[in-house]
């Protein structure tokens, strides 16, 4: 769903070593089962999207880490990049950090009018908030009616109209070899099955 390689996510959330130097994780994951694996909660997904957007725009992981550290103090949240408050105050945080780093290339990035705002808007697009914290995510577009809500179906992607997980609807269509039959069995519309199948096929293609 994030379109980010699993290995990169693991490095960012475990920490990693490069040429003998250790780089701490960007933040503490929501879920820790003490089995050495990395698990992502809903807030981790949202935070990762924003961090990745910054890196795609040319910021290093070091710069993003420093921004997270500064923003934690400002918004009082372990995962500040995905909050509404950071959306408002983040530009000044990044400018302050960039000045301290002496990296002129990154400073030039934010001299462009509205550059930072566009990055934030893209990374938080189709996210709904309860207060300052993200609460629901439409991972395709809201019009496609695929929803991720940590309060529903244990956070699995669901078809929004029916509330049934997309994986269940797609599996039904495959098992019956018919979208129409699957729709009747699950008492959902044919478009709901079609949306679920399309979404699950896109996930497989991106894996």
C-alpha positions as a printed NumPy array, in Angstrom:
array([[  0.   ,   0.   ,   0.   ],
       [  2.833,   2.415,   0.742],
       [  4.787,   1.526,  -2.421],
       [  7.971,   1.535,  -0.311],
       [ 10.351,  -1.471,  -0.302],
       [  9.963,  -3.563,   2.853],
       [ 13.711,  -3.514,   3.463],
       [ 13.749,   0.27 ,   3.535],
       [ 10.873,   0.389,   6.017],
       [ 12.69 ,  -2.104,   8.225],
       [ 15.883,  -0.006,   8.169],
       [ 14.015,   3.158,   9.073],
       [ 12.171,   1.544,  11.973],
       [ 14.916,  -0.745,  13.284],
       [ 17.901,   1.501,  12.726],
       [ 20.842,   0.415,  10.606],
       [ 24.603,   0.638,  10.207],
       [ 26.429,   2.206,   7.25 ],
       [ 30.226,   2.031,   7.012],
       [ 30.585,   1.432,  10.72 ],
       [ 28.212,   4.233,  11.744],
       [ 24.913,   3.433,  13.443],
       [ 21.771,   5.369,  12.498],
       [ 18.893,   5.193,  14.976],
       [ 15.385,   4.364,  13.856],
       [ 13.205,   7.276,  12.792],
       [ 10.583,   6.507,  15.445],
       [  9.352,   3.706,  17.696],
       [  6.758,   1.499,  15.924],
       [  3.326,   1.237,  17.516],
       [  3.495,  -2.563,  17.707],
       [  6.307,  -4.612,  19.225],
       [  5.768,  -8.363,  19.598],
       [  9.377,  -8.865,  20.726],
       [ 10.059, -11.324,  17.892],
       [ 12.583,  -9.218,  15.973],
       [ 10.116,  -8.324,  13.209],
       [  8.772,  -4.911,  12.239],
       [  5.007,  -4.387,  12.444],
       [  3.194,  -1.24 ,  11.369],
       [  0.196,   0.263,  13.106],
       [ -2.091,   2.758,  11.39 ],
       [ -0.159,   5.775,  12.647],
       [  3.069,   4.172,  11.45 ],
       [  1.557,   3.917,   7.959],
       [  0.637,   7.591,   7.965],
       [  3.992,   8.713,   9.342],
       [  5.869,   6.563,   6.83 ],
       [  3.962,   8.113,   3.905],
       [  5.014,  11.615,   4.94 ],
       [  8.631,  10.695,   5.696],
       [  8.891,   8.933,   2.34 ],
       [  7.428,  11.966,   0.552],
       [ 10.153,  14.172,   2.041],
       [ 12.875,  11.743,   0.997],
       [ 11.425,  11.499,  -2.495],
       [ 11.679,  15.291,  -2.647],
       [ 15.401,  15.121,  -1.923],
       [ 15.763,  15.187,   1.866],
       [ 18.045,  12.643,   3.474],
       [ 16.904,  10.271,   6.213],
       [ 19.135,  12.252,   8.585],
       [ 17.242,  15.444,   7.795],
       [ 13.884,  13.746,   8.263],
       [ 15.049,  12.282,  11.581],
       [ 16.076,  15.725,  12.82 ],
       [ 12.753,  17.164,  11.728],
       [ 10.893,  14.42 ,  13.614],
       [ 12.936,  15.111,  16.752],
       [ 12.174,  18.845,  16.567],
       [  8.512,  18.323,  15.714],
       [  7.953,  15.925,  18.642],
       [  8.667,  18.775,  21.027],
       [  6.345,  21.106,  19.146],
       [  3.294,  18.886,  18.634],
       [  3.879,  16.488,  21.569],
       [  3.316,  13.388,  19.487],
       [  5.593,  10.375,  18.935],
       [  4.727,  10.458,  15.206],
       [  4.469,  14.19 ,  14.493],
       [  4.811,  14.265,  10.691],
       [  1.344,  12.791,  10.169],
       [ -0.469,  15.273,  12.431],
       [ -2.467,  18.309,  11.374],
       [ -0.42 ,  20.495,  13.69 ],
       [  2.786,  19.594,  11.87 ],
       [  1.11 ,  20.461,   8.58 ],
       [  0.7  ,  23.989,   9.947],
       [  4.072,  24.414,  11.659],
       [  6.351,  22.04 ,   9.785],
       [  7.733,  24.484,   7.256],
       [  9.501,  26.546,   9.922],
       [ 10.823,  23.351,  11.529],
       [ 12.437,  22.208,   8.302],
       [ 13.863,  25.636,   7.509],
       [ 15.47 ,  25.822,  10.951],
       [ 16.992,  22.356,  10.612],
       [ 18.224,  23.007,   7.1  ],
       [ 19.94 ,  26.205,   8.206],
       [ 21.772,  24.328,  10.955],
       [ 22.863,  21.567,   8.589],
       [ 24.495,  23.939,   6.131],
       [ 23.115,  21.968,   3.195],
       [ 22.443,  24.646,   0.581],
       [ 20.856,  22.229,  -1.904],
       [ 18.082,  21.418,   0.547],
       [ 17.697,  25.075,   1.472],
       [ 17.115,  25.877,  -2.187],
       [ 14.305,  23.336,  -2.252],
       [ 12.335,  25.322,   0.304],
       [ 13.075,  28.729,  -1.209],
       [ 10.556,  27.815,  -3.88 ],
       [  7.174,  29.246,  -2.91 ],
       [  4.707,  26.658,  -1.553],
       [  7.145,  23.745,  -2.178],
       [  6.828,  22.402,   1.334],
       [  3.053,  22.858,   1.349],
       [  2.734,  20.799,  -1.83 ],
       [  4.778,  17.95 ,  -0.325],
       [  2.584,  17.89 ,   2.767],
       [ -0.635,  18.073,   0.772],
       [  0.45 ,  15.131,  -1.384],
       [  1.515,  12.967,   1.559],
       [ -1.653,  13.586,   3.573],
       [ -4.036,  13.453,   0.622],
       [ -7.128,  11.345,   1.254],
       [ -6.44 ,  11.174,   5.007],
       [ -9.178,  12.053,   7.512],
       [ -8.415,  13.401,  10.977],
       [-10.022,  13.261,  14.397],
       [ -8.576,  16.334,  16.017],
       [ -4.855,  16.51 ,  15.19 ],
       [ -4.291,  12.788,  14.622],
       [ -5.061,  10.862,  11.423],
       [ -7.956,   8.435,  11.837],
       [ -8.89 ,   7.069,   8.384],
       [ -7.133,   6.684,   5.057],
       [ -8.542,   6.302,   1.553],
       [ -5.486,   4.592,  -0.047],
       [ -6.655,   4.98 ,  -3.646],
       [ -9.102,   7.868,  -3.753],
       [-12.258,   8.496,  -1.771],
       [-14.279,   7.985,  -4.956],
       [-12.963,   4.397,  -5.197],
       [-14.501,   3.643,  -1.778],
       [-11.59 ,   1.632,  -0.382],
       [-11.004,   2.581,   3.241],
       [ -8.488,   1.812,   5.982],
       [ -9.865,   2.574,   9.422],
       [ -8.089,   1.119,  12.487],
       [-11.475,   0.949,  14.229],
       [-13.026,  -1.329,  11.579],
       [-12.128,  -4.875,  10.48 ],
       [ -8.901,  -4.731,  12.545],
       [ -7.489,  -2.113,  10.181],
       [ -7.776,  -4.222,   7.048],
       [ -8.659,  -2.422,   3.807],
       [-12.421,  -2.56 ,   3.449],
       [-14.958,  -1.755,   0.777],
       [-16.454,   1.328,   2.399],
       [-20.122,   0.833,   1.506],
       [-20.334,  -2.703,   2.883],
       [-17.526,  -2.703,   5.449],
       [-16.308,  -6.091,   4.162],
       [-12.515,  -6.499,   3.797],
       [-11.4  ,  -6.188,   0.191],
       [ -9.388,  -9.414,   0.506],
       [-12.574, -11.32 ,   1.42 ],
       [-14.57 ,  -9.93 ,  -1.503],
       [-11.745, -10.508,  -3.969],
       [-11.282, -14.078,  -2.731],
       [-15.009, -14.73 ,  -3.124],
       [-14.956, -13.518,  -6.719],
       [-11.984, -15.768,  -7.435],
       [-13.516, -18.804,  -5.712],
       [-16.834, -18.433,  -7.527],
       [-15.171, -17.377, -10.776],
       [-17.913, -14.764, -10.967],
       [-18.183, -11.232,  -9.66 ],
       [-21.967, -11.389,  -9.877],
       [-22.266, -14.574,  -7.797],
       [-19.838, -13.233,  -5.204],
       [-21.916, -10.056,  -4.954],
       [-25.071, -12.078,  -4.282],
       [-23.366, -14.289,  -1.7  ],
       [-22.021, -11.308,   0.24 ],
       [-25.072,  -9.142,  -0.397],
       [-23.038,  -6.304,  -1.836],
       [-23.18 ,  -4.501,  -5.149],
       [-21.309,  -5.697,  -8.218],
       [-19.267,  -2.445,  -8.281],
       [-18.197,  -3.171,  -4.669],
       [-16.746,  -6.526,  -5.746],
       [-15.118,  -4.921,  -8.777],
       [-13.474,  -2.26 ,  -6.627],
       [-12.198,  -4.869,  -4.18 ],
       [-10.789,  -7.073,  -6.948],
       [ -9.066,  -4.125,  -8.607],
       [ -7.532,  -2.971,  -5.323],
       [ -6.267,  -6.423,  -4.32 ],
       [ -4.81 ,  -7.021,  -7.811],
       [ -2.953,  -3.696,  -7.595],
       [ -1.528,  -4.705,  -4.2  ],
       [ -0.267,  -7.981,  -5.648],
       [  1.276,  -6.185,  -8.612],
       [  3.09 ,  -3.764,  -6.275],
       [  4.409,  -6.5  ,  -3.962]])
